[in-house]
Amino acid sequence: MDIDVNNLRSITTVISFVVFIAIVRWAWSKSRSSDFQEAANLPFEQD
């Protein structure tokens, strides 16, 4: 099988898209909600 530059670019694009979707799903998952809420309130905490 001969892999040319266009096939390599296509494979890279598909892998990048899959990684992007995985990151979005991780960021919007309900299990991460409390961690992000805590991080959002850090500037308002007083010492």
NUVEX-993959 format. One record per residue (C-alpha): residue number from 1; chain; z, y, x. Coordinates in nm, 3 decimals. Each point is the difference from the previous one (the first is absolute). Layout:
! residues N
  lose  voro       zz       yy       xx
   NUM     A        Z        Y        X
...
END
This chain:
! residues 47
  lose  voro       zz       yy       xx
     1     A    0.000    0.000    0.000
     2     A   -0.108    0.331    0.140
     3     A    0.237    0.287   -0.083
     4     A   -0.167    0.337    0.024
     5     A    0.156    0.344   -0.015
     6     A   -0.058    0.046   -0.374
     7     A    0.180   -0.324   -0.085
     8     A    0.290    0.099    0.223
     9     A    0.020    0.340   -0.173
    10     A   -0.002   -0.167   -0.341
    11     A    0.277   -0.240    0.098
    12     A    0.206    0.287    0.143
    13     A   -0.046    0.201   -0.319
    14     A    0.111   -0.288   -0.222
    15     A    0.305   -0.074    0.218
    16     A    0.097    0.369    0.001
    17     A   -0.030    0.018   -0.378
    18     A    0.217   -0.311   -0.044
    19     A    0.265    0.146    0.232
    20     A   -0.009    0.329   -0.191
    21     A    0.050   -0.177   -0.333
    22     A    0.288   -0.202    0.148
    23     A    0.173    0.318    0.121
    24     A   -0.044    0.169   -0.339
    25     A    0.142   -0.304   -0.181
    26     A    0.295   -0.010    0.242
    27     A    0.072    0.372   -0.044
    28     A   -0.014   -0.015   -0.382
    29     A    0.192   -0.327   -0.042
    30     A    0.314    0.014   -0.210
    31     A    0.209   -0.160    0.274
    32     A   -0.066    0.303    0.227
    33     A    0.079    0.257   -0.268
    34     A    0.370    0.035    0.083
    35     A   -0.072    0.041    0.372
    36     A   -0.252    0.275   -0.063
    37     A    0.230    0.173   -0.249
    38     A    0.277    0.000    0.260
    39     A   -0.238    0.141    0.262
    40     A   -0.116    0.271   -0.243
    41     A    0.359    0.118   -0.048
    42     A    0.086    0.019    0.372
    43     A   -0.073    0.375    0.031
    44     A    0.245    0.076   -0.281
    45     A    0.297   -0.186    0.147
    46     A    0.265    0.215    0.161
    47     A    0.210   -0.092    0.299
END
